[in-house]
């Protein structure tokens, strides 16, 4: 129960910083994320984290500026 409340609060705070997401939607996403993470195994969490890191690096690599300043 406390995990769901904490997830809702974190989701609400993140939604306020992210455009296009209302605070209610952020709270729901936080609760769902907390529930999903509780049921996941450690290797699955590590694989998702590594995949997210690689996707971020690949997207940053494609948007870097070339040339002189």
C-alpha positions in Angstrom: 0.0 0.0 0.0 2.8 2.4 0.9 4.6 1.5 -2.3 1.6 2.5 -4.4 1.3 5.8 -2.6 5.0 6.5 -3.1 4.7 5.5 -6.8 1.8 7.8 -7.2 3.6 10.8 -5.6 6.7 10.2 -7.8 4.6 9.8 -10.9 2.8 13.1 -10.1 6.1 14.9 -9.6 7.5 13.6 -12.9 4.3 14.5 -14.7 4.6 18.1 -13.6 8.1 18.2 -15.2 7.0 16.5 -18.4 4.9 18.3 -20.9 1.8 16.6 -22.3 1.1 14.4 -19.2 -1.4 15.5 -16.5 -0.7 14.9 -12.9 -3.5 12.3 -12.6 -2.0 10.3 -15.5 1.4 10.6 -13.9 0.1 9.2 -10.6 -1.5 6.3 -12.4 1.7 5.5 -14.3 3.6 5.7 -11.0 1.3 3.1 -9.4 1.4 0.8 -12.4 5.2 1.1 -12.6 5.6 0.2 -8.9 3.3 -2.8 -9.4 5.2 -4.0 -12.5 8.6 -3.6 -10.9 7.5 -5.6 -7.9 6.6 -8.6 -10.1 9.7 -8.4 -12.3 12.8 -10.5 -11.8 16.2 -8.9 -11.3 17.7 -10.0 -14.7 14.6 -8.5 -16.5 15.1 -5.2 -14.7 18.8 -5.1 -15.6 18.0 -5.9 -19.2 15.3 -3.1 -19.4 17.7 -0.7 -17.8 20.5 -1.6 -20.2 18.2 -1.3 -23.2 17.0 2.1 -22.1 20.6 3.3 -21.7 21.6 2.0 -25.1 18.5 3.6 -26.7 19.3 6.9 -25.1 22.9 6.7 -26.3 21.8 5.8 -29.8 19.4 8.7 -30.0 22.0 11.1 -28.6 24.5 9.9 -31.2 22.1 10.7 -34.0 21.4 14.2 -32.8 25.0 15.4 -32.1 26.2 18.5 -33.9 29.1 18.3 -36.2 31.3 21.1 -37.2 33.0 24.0 -35.5 31.4 26.4 -33.0 
